[in-house]
């Protein structure tokens, strides 16, 4: 837990996603924090990307904004879609609200109705949630990243309900589609920030890093199981590339810029065990309230606390 790492007087606290980042922020104003998080401004972790101030820096995954862009992906890939549902994680309400705000915003210009919105605590509520989606005639569903687990994928195929999440592992384990920042690159950025802090840099002087590359992964096996015809690469990338990029550095202008960052289209036809297994391992504690914190000492020893993950 964050308080325990503070007591241990670690040199840097590294947090993954919103709940542990907020917990660390509330636990200390002195120990540097490197937060790898969906949207640090919208969720109140920092007030400004360019000048985070205080003892926090990190990497923005732009997860809520990319969830909004997923609505546009559904419009391009499923022209008949008129209603898109949202499946959120009630154990992480701060990020769930930020994600929902972006999805609602994206729905207006596309003419797609965003309904229903269902919040769940864990896998035992998936069946009821998908029953609601089907009964309320959702054509597709945007899924919060921390819910990208196998039980949900199996039910999505059972109900033939197209789903997208920002987590790459979602497509790897059988979800129809994932659209998000390059995860490994984000962690590499985080590692560089840790190194700079251990070399004497102050977090307040280190801007929050933003993604420069994004991945759109489509599981072809799942698409065939749902009877979906996936457009060719040029159609998909041509429709989306001009609208994707890193965000501006101020809260007032926290929107996408006109220029675009590269999107890499991945067509997933088989399970990728190493990535999917690791992601599933990290998420196993999701629904029991676990939060991952890592305390870094200059001796390079790591003290880890797996008590939460959610985004």
C-alpha positions as CSV (number, residue, x, y, z in Angstrom):
1,X,0.0,0.0,0.0
2,X,1.0,3.6,-0.6
3,X,1.3,4.4,3.1
4,X,3.6,1.4,3.7
5,X,5.9,2.5,0.9
6,X,6.1,6.0,2.5
7,X,7.0,4.4,5.8
8,X,9.7,2.4,4.0
9,X,11.2,5.7,2.7
10,X,11.6,4.5,-0.9
11,X,13.2,6.9,-3.3
12,X,10.4,6.7,-5.9
13,X,6.9,5.3,-5.9
14,X,5.6,4.0,-9.3
15,X,1.9,3.6,-9.7
16,X,-0.2,2.0,-12.4
17,X,-3.6,3.6,-13.2
18,X,-5.9,5.9,-11.4
19,X,-6.7,4.4,-7.9
20,X,-3.2,3.7,-6.8
21,X,-2.0,7.0,-8.3
22,X,-4.5,9.0,-6.2
23,X,-3.7,6.9,-3.1
24,X,0.0,7.7,-3.5
25,X,-0.7,11.4,-4.1
26,X,-2.7,11.5,-0.9
27,X,0.0,9.5,1.0
28,X,3.0,11.8,0.3
29,X,4.0,15.2,-1.0
30,X,7.7,14.5,-0.7
31,X,8.5,11.1,-2.3
32,X,8.6,11.4,-6.1
33,X,5.8,9.6,-7.8
34,X,5.8,8.2,-11.4
35,X,2.2,7.6,-12.4
36,X,1.4,5.6,-15.5
37,X,-2.3,6.5,-15.9
38,X,-5.1,6.8,-18.4
39,X,-5.7,10.6,-18.1
40,X,-3.9,12.4,-15.3
41,X,-5.5,15.8,-15.7
42,X,-9.2,14.6,-16.0
43,X,-8.8,12.3,-13.0
44,X,-7.2,15.0,-10.8
45,X,-3.7,13.5,-10.4
46,X,-2.0,16.6,-11.9
47,X,-3.4,19.9,-13.0
48,X,-1.3,20.3,-16.1
49,X,0.7,18.0,-18.4
50,X,3.5,20.4,-19.2
51,X,4.0,21.5,-15.6
52,X,2.6,18.8,-13.3
53,X,4.2,20.5,-10.2
54,X,4.5,18.9,-6.8
55,X,6.1,15.5,-6.5
56,X,4.3,13.8,-9.5
57,X,5.3,13.1,-13.1
58,X,4.5,10.1,-15.3
59,X,3.0,8.9,-18.5
60,X,-0.5,9.6,-19.9
61,X,-2.1,6.7,-21.7
62,X,-4.9,8.9,-23.0
63,X,-7.3,6.1,-22.3
64,X,-10.5,8.0,-21.9
65,X,-10.0,10.0,-25.1
66,X,-9.2,6.9,-27.0
67,X,-12.3,5.3,-25.7
68,X,-14.2,8.2,-27.2
69,X,-12.4,7.6,-30.5
70,X,-13.6,4.0,-30.4
71,X,-17.1,5.2,-31.0
72,X,-15.9,6.7,-34.3
73,X,-14.2,3.4,-35.1
74,X,-17.5,1.5,-34.7
75,X,-19.2,4.0,-37.0
76,X,-16.6,3.4,-39.7
77,X,-16.4,-0.4,-39.2
78,X,-20.1,-1.1,-38.5
79,X,-22.1,1.4,-40.6
80,X,-25.4,0.0,-39.3
81,X,-24.5,0.8,-35.6
82,X,-26.9,3.3,-34.2
83,X,-26.5,2.6,-30.5
84,X,-23.2,2.0,-28.5
85,X,-23.3,0.9,-24.9
86,X,-20.6,1.6,-22.3
87,X,-19.4,-1.0,-19.7
88,X,-17.6,0.7,-16.8
89,X,-15.8,-0.5,-13.7
90,X,-17.5,0.8,-10.6
91,X,-14.4,0.2,-8.4
92,X,-12.7,3.0,-10.4
93,X,-15.4,5.7,-10.6
94,X,-13.0,8.6,-11.2
95,X,-11.7,7.1,-14.5
96,X,-15.1,5.6,-15.4
97,X,-16.6,9.1,-15.4
98,X,-13.7,10.6,-17.5
99,X,-14.2,7.7,-20.0
100,X,-17.9,8.2,-20.2
101,X,-17.6,11.9,-20.7
102,X,-15.4,11.3,-23.8
103,X,-17.6,8.6,-25.2
104,X,-20.7,10.8,-24.8
105,X,-18.8,13.7,-26.5
106,X,-17.8,11.4,-29.4
107,X,-21.3,10.2,-29.8
108,X,-22.9,13.6,-30.6
109,X,-21.2,14.4,-34.0
110,X,-21.4,10.7,-35.1
111,X,-25.2,10.6,-34.6
112,X,-24.7,7.5,-32.4
113,X,-26.7,7.2,-29.3
114,X,-24.7,6.2,-26.2
115,X,-26.9,3.8,-24.3
116,X,-27.0,1.8,-22.1
117,X,-24.3,2.7,-19.6
118,X,-23.7,-0.2,-17.2
119,X,-21.3,-0.2,-14.3
120,X,-20.1,-3.5,-12.8
121,X,-17.9,-4.5,-9.9
122,X,-16.6,-7.7,-11.4
123,X,-17.0,-10.8,-13.5
124,X,-20.0,-12.1,-11.6
125,X,-22.0,-9.1,-13.0
126,X,-20.9,-9.6,-16.6
127,X,-23.9,-11.8,-17.7
128,X,-26.4,-9.4,-16.3
129,X,-24.6,-6.4,-17.9
130,X,-24.6,-8.0,-21.3
131,X,-28.2,-9.1,-21.0
132,X,-29.0,-5.4,-20.4
133,X,-26.9,-4.4,-23.5
134,X,-28.8,-6.9,-25.7
135,X,-32.3,-6.1,-24.3
136,X,-31.7,-2.3,-24.9
137,X,-30.4,-3.0,-28.4
138,X,-26.8,-1.9,-28.2
139,X,-25.1,-2.6,-31.5
140,X,-21.6,-2.4,-29.9
141,X,-20.0,-1.7,-26.5
142,X,-17.0,0.3,-25.3
143,X,-15.3,-1.5,-22.4
144,X,-13.2,0.1,-19.6
145,X,-9.7,-1.2,-19.8
146,X,-9.6,-2.9,-16.4
147,X,-12.6,-5.1,-17.5
148,X,-10.7,-6.6,-20.5
149,X,-10.7,-10.2,-19.2
150,X,-11.5,-13.6,-20.7
151,X,-15.0,-14.1,-19.0
152,X,-16.2,-10.9,-20.7
153,X,-14.8,-11.9,-24.0
154,X,-16.5,-15.3,-23.9
155,X,-19.8,-13.7,-23.2
156,X,-19.4,-11.1,-25.9
157,X,-18.9,-13.9,-28.4
158,X,-21.9,-15.8,-27.0
159,X,-24.1,-12.7,-27.4
160,X,-22.4,-11.7,-30.7
161,X,-21.8,-8.3,-29.3
162,X,-18.9,-6.3,-30.8
163,X,-16.7,-4.8,-28.1
164,X,-13.6,-2.5,-28.0
165,X,-11.3,-1.6,-25.2
166,X,-8.1,0.5,-25.0
167,X,-6.1,-2.5,-23.6
168,X,-4.2,-4.4,-26.3
169,X,-4.6,-7.7,-24.3
170,X,-8.4,-7.4,-25.0
171,X,-7.9,-8.3,-28.7
172,X,-5.2,-10.8,-27.8
173,X,-7.5,-12.9,-25.6
174,X,-10.4,-12.8,-28.1
175,X,-12.1,-9.4,-27.8
176,X,-13.1,-8.0,-31.2
177,X,-10.9,-4.9,-31.1
178,X,-8.5,-2.8,-29.1
179,X,-7.5,0.7,-29.7
180,X,-4.9,2.4,-27.4
181,X,-1.5,3.7,-26.8
182,X,1.5,1.4,-27.3
183,X,1.7,-0.1,-23.8
184,X,5.3,-1.3,-23.8
185,X,6.5,2.1,-25.1
186,X,4.6,3.8,-22.2
187,X,6.4,1.6,-19.7
188,X,9.7,2.4,-21.3
189,X,8.9,6.1,-21.0
190,X,8.1,5.5,-17.3
191,X,11.4,3.7,-16.7
192,X,13.3,6.7,-18.2
193,X,11.5,9.1,-15.8
194,X,12.5,6.9,-12.8
195,X,16.1,7.0,-14.0
196,X,16.1,10.7,-14.3
197,X,14.6,11.1,-10.8
198,X,17.2,8.8,-9.3
199,X,19.8,10.9,-11.0
200,X,18.5,14.0,-9.2
201,X,15.8,15.5,-11.4
202,X,12.7,16.9,-9.7
203,X,9.3,15.6,-10.8
204,X,7.8,19.1,-10.9
205,X,10.2,20.0,-13.7
206,X,9.4,16.9,-15.8
207,X,6.3,17.1,-18.1
208,X,3.9,14.2,-18.2
209,X,4.9,12.0,-21.2
210,X,2.3,11.5,-23.9
211,X,1.9,8.7,-26.5
212,X,3.3,9.2,-30.0
213,X,2.1,5.8,-31.3
214,X,-1.2,4.0,-31.1
215,X,-2.3,0.4,-31.9
216,X,-5.5,-0.7,-33.5
217,X,-5.8,-4.5,-33.1
218,X,-8.6,-6.5,-34.6
219,X,-9.2,-10.2,-33.7
220,X,-10.2,-11.8,-37.1
221,X,-11.3,-15.0,-35.5
222,X,-13.7,-13.2,-33.3
223,X,-15.0,-11.1,-36.2
224,X,-15.7,-14.3,-38.2
225,X,-17.5,-15.8,-35.1
226,X,-19.7,-12.7,-35.0
227,X,-20.3,-12.7,-38.8
228,X,-18.6,-9.3,-39.2
229,X,-16.8,-8.2,-42.4
230,X,-13.8,-6.2,-41.5
231,X,-12.9,-3.3,-43.9
232,X,-9.4,-3.4,-45.4
233,X,-6.5,-1.6,-43.7
234,X,-6.6,1.5,-46.0
235,X,-10.3,2.1,-45.2
236,X,-9.8,1.8,-41.5
237,X,-6.6,3.8,-41.2
238,X,-7.7,6.4,-43.8
239,X,-10.8,7.1,-41.7
240,X,-9.0,7.4,-38.4
241,X,-5.4,8.5,-38.9
242,X,-6.2,12.2,-39.4
243,X,-8.0,12.4,-36.0
244,X,-5.4,10.9,-33.6
245,X,-2.6,12.6,-31.9
246,X,-1.1,13.5,-28.5
247,X,-2.9,16.2,-26.6
248,X,-2.0,19.7,-25.8
249,X,-0.3,20.4,-22.5
250,X,-2.9,22.7,-20.9
251,X,-6.1,21.7,-19.3
252,X,-8.0,24.4,-21.2
253,X,-6.8,23.0,-24.5
254,X,-6.9,19.3,-23.5
255,X,-8.2,18.2,-26.9
256,X,-6.7,16.4,-29.8
257,X,-4.5,18.4,-32.2
258,X,-5.0,18.5,-35.9
259,X,-1.8,16.7,-36.8
260,X,-1.8,12.9,-36.3
261,X,0.5,10.4,-34.7
262,X,1.1,7.0,-36.4
263,X,-1.4,4.2,-36.0
264,X,-0.3,0.7,-36.4
265,X,-3.0,-1.8,-37.5
266,X,-2.6,-5.3,-36.1
267,X,-4.8,-8.1,-37.3
268,X,-4.8,-10.7,-34.5
269,X,-5.7,-14.2,-35.7
270,X,-4.3,-16.2,-32.7
271,X,-3.7,-15.8,-29.0
272,X,-0.5,-14.1,-28.1
273,X,0.3,-16.0,-24.9
274,X,3.1,-13.9,-23.3
275,X,1.4,-10.5,-23.6
276,X,-2.1,-11.8,-22.8
277,X,-0.9,-13.9,-19.8
278,X,1.0,-11.0,-18.3
279,X,-1.9,-8.6,-18.7
280,X,-4.3,-11.2,-17.2
281,X,-1.9,-11.7,-14.3
282,X,-1.9,-8.0,-13.5
283,X,-5.7,-7.9,-13.7
284,X,-6.5,-10.9,-11.5
285,X,-6.9,-8.8,-8.4
286,X,-8.9,-6.1,-10.2
287,X,-12.3,-7.1,-8.9
288,X,-11.1,-7.8,-5.4
289,X,-9.8,-4.2,-5.0
290,X,-6.0,-4.9,-5.4
291,X,-3.7,-2.0,-6.4
292,X,-0.2,-2.3,-7.7
293,X,2.5,0.0,-6.3
294,X,6.2,-0.3,-6.7
295,X,8.7,1.4,-4.5
296,X,12.1,2.0,-6.0
297,X,15.3,2.3,-4.0
298,X,18.6,3.6,-5.3
299,X,20.0,0.2,-4.5
300,X,17.8,-1.0,-7.4
301,X,15.8,-3.3,-5.1
302,X,12.0,-3.2,-5.9
303,X,9.4,-3.4,-3.2
304,X,6.1,-4.3,-4.8
305,X,2.5,-4.1,-3.4
306,X,-0.1,-5.8,-5.6
307,X,-3.2,-4.4,-4.0
308,X,-5.0,-2.8,-7.0
309,X,-5.3,-2.3,-10.7
310,X,-8.0,-0.5,-12.5
311,X,-8.5,1.7,-15.5
